[in-house]
Amino acid sequence: SEFPVEKINKTFRDNRRVGLGIMGFADMLYKLKVPYNSEQGLATAKRVMHLVDVTAHDYSEQIAKEKGTFPNWEISIFGPKEKNRKQRNAALTTVAPTGSISMLLDCSSGIEPFFALSYQKEVMSGQKLMYINEILEKELKDLNLYREDILKEIERTGSIQHIAEIPENIRKIYVTAMDISAEA
C-alpha cells in the first residue's frame, strides 16, 4: 500500500501489520445450530479466534525465519527485551467487518450477527428482489414452513422471533443483531 505521507509509509512498512479476521461466523453458528447469544456461541467464537491467532503467529514466525523480522521488531513487544519472539509482522489479527467481500460471497460479515434474515434489494431497473438467508430458507423448507405469509412477515421485520409457527428452538438459533442485547 502507498500512503500520501512518507512518515505513514515508513511506519507502515517498519511494522508490517496484517489484518487477518473472519467472515461468515453467524452463518457457521446457524449451520451448527448454535445460538449467537449463548455460552456455546461465545465458546465457539473463542475457539475460532484462538485458532486464527495461533496459526497467524506460527506462520509469521515461519516467514520471519525465511525473510527476517519486521524492521521495528527490536523495539516491539515481540523483541528481545520482552517476548523475544521473532515474527515477520507486528500485528496479525483484527475484528473488522468484511462488508463488500461478504456481500459478494453471500455470508455474514466479521463476527457480527446478521442485521436481518430477509430484506428487499432494489436493482437498477427499479425491480425489488426479496433476499432471504439461505440457511434459514432451507430450515423453513425442512419444517414445511416455507410459505408466502411467513416469508412476507420475515421480510417485513427481518426477524423470525415473533412468528409463533416457527418452533422456539429454531427461533433461538436464528437471531439477528436486533434480537439480542448489545452485550451478546
N, C-alpha and C positions, 0 to 999 in steps of 0.2 A: 504494500500500500504506500501511496505517497500522500503526504500531508502538506498543507500550504506553508507551514512554518518549519524551518530547519530544526529548531530545538525540539519540536514534537517528533519529527522524523528520527532524530538521534535517540531520544528516549524510547521511542517505539522499537527501533532496531536493537538497542542495547538491552532490552528486556525480553524480546521475542515472545510476547504474550499470545496465547491461543485461547479461543473461547469455545471449548467443547461443551455441549449440553445435550439435551434430549428433546425429542418431539414425539407425539403420539402416546404420551403417558396416560391420558384419560381413555384413549382407545384401548390400550393394554388392560387397564383396570376393568373396562366394560367386558372385554373378552374373557378375563379371568373371573368375572362376576364378583369383583371386589368393590365395595362402596368407596368412593373417593374420600368421604368424610368419616372414615372408620380407622380404628387402630391398625387393622390389617392394611388399609390403604397407605397409612403413614409408614408402616414397617416395609411395605413394598417399595415406597419411594426411597427410603434409607438404603435398602439393598441395591436398588438400581444405581443410585448416585455413588454409593461406595464402589461398586464395580467400575463405573466410569472414571472415578477419581483415581483408584488404584491402578487401573490399566493405563490411564493417561500419564501418571508419574512413572510407571515402569517403562513405557515407550520413550518418554522424554529422557530418562536415564540412558536407555539403549542408544538413542540418537546422539546424546552427549558423548558417549564413548567413541562413536564414529566421527562426529563433526566438531566436537568441543562444546563447552558450556556457553550460555548466553553471556555477552560482554560484561554485564553487571553482576555476574554470579558471585564474585569475591565479596561484594558489599550487600548481598541479599540474605534473606533468612535461610537460604539453602547453602550459603557459602561456608567457608572453613571455620568461621567464628561461631556458627550456630549449628545447623544440622549436618554440614559437610556432605551434602547430597548433591552430586553432580548431575545437573539437569540441563537440557537444551533450552527450556522455557521458564520464565519467571512465574507465569500464571498459566493455568491449563483449563480450568472449568469455569462455567458461568451458568446462571439460571436465567437465560434470556428467552423471550418469545421468538418463535420462528415463523412469524406471520405469513409472509408471501410463500415461503417454501412449503409450509404446512398446508396452505390453501391449494398449492399445485399438487401436493401428494394426498390431499383429502384426508388429513388427520389432524388431531388436536395439536396446538402449538405448545411448546415448552412443557412445563409441569402443571399448567393451569387446567381446571376442568373446562368443559365446553361452555360457551356462553348460552347456547340454545341448541336443542336437539333437532329443531326444524325452523326454517325461515324461508322467505321468498327472496329470490335473486332476480333482479331486473336486467335483462340482456339488452344489447344495443338497439335491437328492433323495438324495444318497449315491452316485449313479452315478459311476463313474470313466471319464473320457474320455481317450483317448490323443491327445496332441498330437505332431506331427512337423513339423519345419521344412519349410515348403512348397517351398523351393528344393531341398533335399535330396530331398524326395519326388518332385519332377519328375525330378531326376537319376537316382534309382533306377528310376523308370518307364522313362526313356530307355535305361537299361542292362539292362532286363528283370530287375532285382533287387528289385523291389517285391513282396516275399513276406512271408508271415506270420512265418516263422522269423527273417528278418533284421530285420523291424520289432520283434519282441519283444526281440531282442538289443539293438537300439539303445535301445529304451525301458528295458531293464534297466540299461544302463550310461550312457546319454546320449551315447555316442560311437560312432564307426564305426572307430576306429583298429585294433581287434583283429579286424575281420571280413575275413578273407583273400579272400573272394569279391569284395569291393569293390576295384577297381583302386587301386594305390598313388597314382597321380596324383590320384584323386578324394579319397582319404583325406588327402592333403596339403592340399587346399583346405578341406575341411570339418572344421577343427579347432575345439575348444571351449576354454574357459578352463582346463579340467582337462588338456588335451592338450599345452599349451605351457608354457614356462618363464615365471616371473613377469616376467623382463626383457623377453620378447617382448610 
